[in-house]
Amino acid sequence: MTERSGRPRTTHPVVAEVTRRIVERSAVTRAAYLERVRAASGGSPARTDLGCANLAHGFAASEPTEKLALRGRVKPNLAIVTSYNDMLSAHQPFVDYPPVLKAAAARAGGLAQVAGGVPAMCDGITQGRDGMQLSLYSRDVIAMSTAIALSHDMFDGGLMLGVCDKIVPGLLIGALSFGHLPTVFVPAGPMASGLPNGEKARVRQLYAEGKVDRDALLEAEAASYHSKGTCTFYGTANSNQLLMEVLGLHLPGSSFVNPGTPLRDALTRAAAERAVAITRQGGEPTPIGEVVDEKAIVNACVALLASGGSTNHTLHLVAIARAAGVQLTWDDLADLAAVVPLICRIYPNGQADVNHFHAAGGIGFLVHTLLGAGLLHDDVLTIMGRGLHRYTTEPVLRGDVLTWEEGPKASLDLDVLRPADDPFSPDGGLQVLRGTLGISVLKTSAVKPEHRVVTAPAIVFDDQGELLAAFEAGRLHDRDFVAVVRYQGPAANGMPELHKLTPALGVLQDRGQRVAIVTDGRMSGASGKVPAAIHVTPEAALGGPLSRVRDGDLVTVDAENGVLDLPGVTSTELQQREPTGAAPDGLAWVGTGRELFSVFRATVGPADAGASVFPTHPAPAAPSEVSFVHA
């Protein structure tokens, strides 16, 4: 039986069991994390313990009234950490946020200072370029930059300004290192809908076939990515926004409101007001380290699966969880995926974009229906108070007054968003594959059922450029194959995204060929219609099985049964083979700043542990779980 609010009386048994084992597995690390958080909370603002010279440096540039307030203990001071730059459409709107946030904080009885900035790079620009090899590493750079911004002990809370791929996970990991600070994430919103995503994909494929020229391709891309705001397809950037809301770190309903609208502006002001309220001085202390707990992490996983979100979050959620002392594994995601229904169709999993999703009921309805099915934990702490049901509401601007009202209790477009008891698919949009080639993830939500199982001979490539050259030369035509693209893992070259391979492989699949890709690199939130077993761990550069695959080996990619295998080769035989190929050596891995990140290549962890350079202390795996260790 379900209560009128949509909240169930009982939690789904698999969700309950996965949560139980995460809590048990994380007992030591979570307790140690919370002990640090609570010790750091102290009894008064940290700035009051600063020496006089230190504190004077901290407010030297402030206005006289602000200087006076910063000397005392009454007014909370918020750290603004921004990813603003005006090259990237998603982050350009942040140019005007600091003065707006400062004014709103002042009206609410607080203060705010821009504590620092973090880099924000765009995978869409660096796609297929050497710069992409810095992309994943940038997440941990952003986390460290966030920590530096917060390190001055001047702050009682935080406002994190970020949207896209590695930026939000990096901001969150950095904020969790200051887990005693109440923190609100402030989105900028998606651009208005442009050229339909399906038409954009069609032109890309025509270009790959040589049927349209570069001018036509550029015209289509420019009509799709056309203004300020986040790209409208459901990739990592928009997955970030949905997850921040389900984690309880955004204001309800704020993720997908377009930039430059009165409602967006009102929500920005309200974010600062709420950040003041949840500080100790504001009366509702809500440290971010207490918000992001085991139940919240499970909620984020469920929302990712139900929406068919970005595969990048199989890396980021693990790393975020560990930053909060929570030990999340791919096994947890796999077990949740088996029972969480796919209830969204957003490009590349459908034709709609995030604006259509928002109009159909958006996150408010998604949370409502998943709570009603017992698939989300309601009993979690959020920046709005306790209870995820608060995120079934939607913001409404009536005149100059911002209020939250009950959101829709039925989807307004069943082609885009469906209830949990009438889904597009009974299981989630991700699958974990295992076998003699290791462990990997595959985004199933965009792959038609008839393409989810492929057994075909391997064609091995050590660089994505080799595959594209083979396609252009016609060597991949009229044959079934599995493209094994290796030495693309985090320790090899930073685990770049390999999006440029999708149009070429899509052409071959449309011609009736059975094709798939297996790689220790990434395909990200834009993983498309071709089955792609990605993030293969152990990676080839560390002696993983991919380093021993040969042209002609039969490879099975089975997204129905979770299998990634060489059916004609035993594990013993594979291990006895000599590895072939190699990751780029230090002399080759230079240019575009890559040489500055050599220490990251040497220290980065495996994909299934979050592909992070930060040390982790995982608890032992349960007997029922499979662990893979680097060779």
Secondary structure, DSSP 8 states (H G I E B T S, - for coil): -B-TTS-BSS--HHHHHHHHHHHHHTHHHHHHHHHHHHHHH-SS-GGGGS-HHHHHHHHTTS-HHHHHHHHSSSS-EEEEEE---SSSTTTGGGGGHHHHHHHHHHHTT-EEEEEEE-----HHHHTTSGGGGGHHHHHHHHHHHHHHHHTTS--SEEEEE--STTHHHHHHHHHHTTTTS-EEEE---B----S-HHHHHHHHHHHHTTSS-HHHHHHHHHHHS-SSSB-SSSSHHHHHHHHHHHTT-S-TT-TT--TTSHHHHHHHHHHHHHHHHTSTTTT----HHHHSSHHHHHHHHHHHHHHT--TTHHHHHHHHHHHTT----HHHHHHHHTTS-B-B-BTTSSSB-HHHHHHTTHHHHHHHHHHHTT-S-S--EETTEE-GGGGGEEEEEETTEEEEEE--SS-S-TTTB--TTS-SBSS-SEEEEEETTEEEEEE-TTS-GGGSEEEEEEEEESSHHHHHHHHHTTTTTTS-EEEEE-S-SHHHH---B-TTHHHHHHHHHHTT--EEEEESSB-GGG--SS-EEEEEES-GGGT-GGGG--TT-EEEEETTTTEEE-TTS-HHHHHHS--------TTTS-STTGGGGHHHHHH---GGGTS-SS--------TTS------
